[in-house]
Amino acid sequence: MAFKQTKGNMTIEACVLPSPGGMYKGAVRVTTKRDKKTLEQVTGRGCGRPTNSEGAALELAENAARRMLGV
């Protein structure tokens, strides 16, 4: 993981997931803590299209994660 940041009770991290055809897709994992529960969502929406390299997919995911935080 290249990007992981916490803001309040929410942690956002950029990650890479495999995609069909031997390609890679960037994804954003959002973890929210409320009381004693932890909610986790993984979304690839807004992270661009599948790419041939993990590095390019991670870069796209990191940009999307920064946009979500407003950094």
C-alpha positions in Angstrom: 0.0 0.0 0.0 1.4 3.3 -1.0 -1.3 5.5 0.6 -3.0 5.1 3.9 -4.4 8.0 5.9 -6.9 8.5 8.7 -9.3 11.4 9.1 -11.6 11.3 12.1 -13.1 7.8 12.4 -12.4 7.0 8.7 -9.3 5.3 7.2 -8.7 5.4 3.5 -6.1 3.3 1.7 -5.2 2.7 -1.9 -4.8 -0.8 -3.1 -4.6 -2.9 -6.3 -6.9 -5.7 -7.2 -6.5 -8.3 -10.1 -8.7 -7.7 -13.1 -9.6 -10.1 -15.9 -7.1 -10.6 -18.7 -4.0 -10.5 -16.4 -4.5 -6.8 -15.8 -4.7 -4.7 -12.5 -7.3 -2.3 -11.3 -6.8 0.3 -8.6 -9.2 0.3 -5.7 -9.9 2.4 -2.6 -10.6 0.7 0.8 -12.6 2.8 3.2 -12.8 1.6 6.8 -15.1 3.4 9.2 -15.3 2.8 13.0 -18.5 3.4 14.8 -18.8 2.5 18.4 -17.6 -1.1 18.5 -18.3 -1.9 14.9 -15.9 -1.6 11.9 -17.4 -1.1 8.4 -15.2 -1.7 5.4 -16.0 -0.9 1.8 -13.8 -1.6 -1.2 -14.6 0.3 -4.4 -12.8 0.6 -7.8 -15.1 3.2 -9.1 -13.2 6.5 -9.9 -9.8 4.7 -10.1 -9.6 4.6 -13.8 -9.5 1.6 -16.2 -7.6 -1.7 -15.7 -3.9 -1.3 -16.5 -1.0 -3.6 -17.4 1.1 -2.8 -14.4 0.5 -2.7 -10.7 2.3 0.6 -10.3 0.1 2.4 -12.7 -3.0 1.0 -11.1 -1.8 2.0 -7.6 -1.0 5.5 -8.8 -4.6 5.9 -10.1 -6.0 4.5 -6.8 -3.9 6.9 -4.8 -5.2 9.9 -6.7 -8.8 8.7 -6.2 -8.1 8.2 -2.4 -6.6 11.7 -2.1 -9.7 13.2 -3.8 -12.0 11.4 -1.4 -10.1 12.9 1.5 -9.8 16.3 0.0 -6.0 16.4 0.3 
